[in-house]
């Protein structure tokens, strides 16, 4: 596939997720614009530990249409069921530790 074709396919996948797949997974009608805002907020917070309340605040910072945390939980649960998002274990090494982070120690 050319780069342009691959990009078009990614856009088509995203549209299918926000317009139909997220509602079809459990039969609950969901608002496509809310799904888009949630996915943008989720992407902005990727790699950080944030609460549903923090995601809600991020989503509503420039919007008047607010979602409650239960709705956010429901939307994220649906996105997890269709393998769009996945929880990750936090990685927080103690950077002040004398333990080497890499897999080798330098020769002395």
C-alpha positions as CSV (number, residue, x, y, z in Angstrom):
1,X,0.0,0.0,0.0
2,X,1.2,3.5,-0.7
3,X,1.5,5.9,2.2
4,X,-1.6,7.8,1.0
5,X,-3.7,4.6,0.7
6,X,-2.6,3.5,4.2
7,X,-3.5,6.9,5.6
8,X,-6.9,6.8,4.0
9,X,-7.5,3.3,5.4
10,X,-6.6,4.6,8.9
11,X,-9.1,7.4,8.5
12,X,-11.8,4.9,7.4
13,X,-11.1,2.7,10.4
14,X,-11.4,5.7,12.8
15,X,-14.7,6.8,11.2
16,X,-16.1,3.2,11.5
17,X,-15.1,3.1,15.2
18,X,-16.7,6.5,16.1
19,X,-19.8,6.1,14.0
20,X,-20.8,2.5,14.3
21,X,-18.4,0.0,16.0
22,X,-18.5,1.6,19.5
23,X,-22.4,1.4,19.5
24,X,-22.6,-2.0,17.9
25,X,-20.3,-3.7,20.5
26,X,-23.0,-3.6,23.2
27,X,-26.1,-2.1,21.5
28,X,-25.8,1.2,23.3
29,X,-26.2,4.3,21.0
30,X,-23.2,6.6,21.5
31,X,-22.6,10.1,20.2
32,X,-19.9,10.1,17.5
33,X,-18.7,13.6,18.5
34,X,-18.3,12.6,22.1
35,X,-16.3,9.5,21.1
36,X,-14.0,11.8,19.1
37,X,-13.5,14.1,22.0
38,X,-12.9,11.2,24.3
39,X,-10.3,9.6,22.0
40,X,-8.5,13.0,21.6
41,X,-8.4,13.4,25.4
42,X,-7.3,9.8,25.9
43,X,-4.5,10.3,23.4
44,X,-3.3,13.5,25.1
45,X,-3.2,11.6,28.4
46,X,-1.5,8.5,27.0
47,X,1.3,7.4,29.2
48,X,0.0,9.2,32.3
49,X,-2.1,8.0,35.2
50,X,-5.2,10.2,35.1
51,X,-8.7,9.7,36.6
52,X,-11.9,9.7,34.7
53,X,-12.6,13.1,36.3
54,X,-9.4,14.5,34.8
55,X,-10.4,13.1,31.4
56,X,-13.8,14.7,31.8
57,X,-12.2,18.0,32.7
58,X,-9.9,17.8,29.7
59,X,-12.8,16.9,27.4
60,X,-14.9,19.9,28.6
61,X,-12.2,22.5,28.7
62,X,-13.4,24.0,25.4
63,X,-16.8,22.5,25.2
64,X,-20.2,23.1,26.7
65,X,-21.5,19.5,26.4
66,X,-20.2,17.7,29.5
67,X,-20.1,14.0,30.1
68,X,-20.3,12.5,33.5
69,X,-17.6,10.0,34.7
70,X,-20.0,7.1,34.4
71,X,-20.6,7.8,30.7
72,X,-16.8,8.2,30.2
73,X,-16.3,4.8,31.8
74,X,-19.0,3.3,29.6
75,X,-17.4,4.7,26.4
76,X,-13.9,3.6,27.4
77,X,-15.3,0.1,28.3
78,X,-16.8,-0.1,24.8
79,X,-13.5,1.0,23.2
80,X,-11.6,-1.7,25.2
81,X,-14.1,-4.3,24.0
82,X,-13.3,-3.5,20.3
83,X,-9.5,-3.3,21.1
84,X,-9.2,0.4,20.3
85,X,-7.7,1.3,23.7
86,X,-5.9,-0.8,26.2
87,X,-4.7,-0.2,29.8
88,X,-1.0,-0.2,30.3
89,X,1.0,-0.8,33.4
90,X,2.6,2.4,34.7
91,X,6.4,2.6,34.3
92,X,7.9,4.8,37.0
93,X,11.5,3.9,37.7
94,X,13.2,5.3,40.7
95,X,15.7,7.5,38.8
96,X,17.6,8.3,42.0
97,X,18.3,4.6,42.6
98,X,21.7,3.2,42.1
99,X,20.2,0.3,40.3
100,X,20.9,0.4,36.6
101,X,17.9,0.9,34.3
102,X,19.5,-0.6,31.3
103,X,20.3,-4.3,31.0
104,X,24.1,-4.0,31.3
105,X,26.7,-2.4,33.7
106,X,29.8,-0.6,32.4
107,X,33.1,-2.2,33.0
108,X,35.2,-0.7,35.7
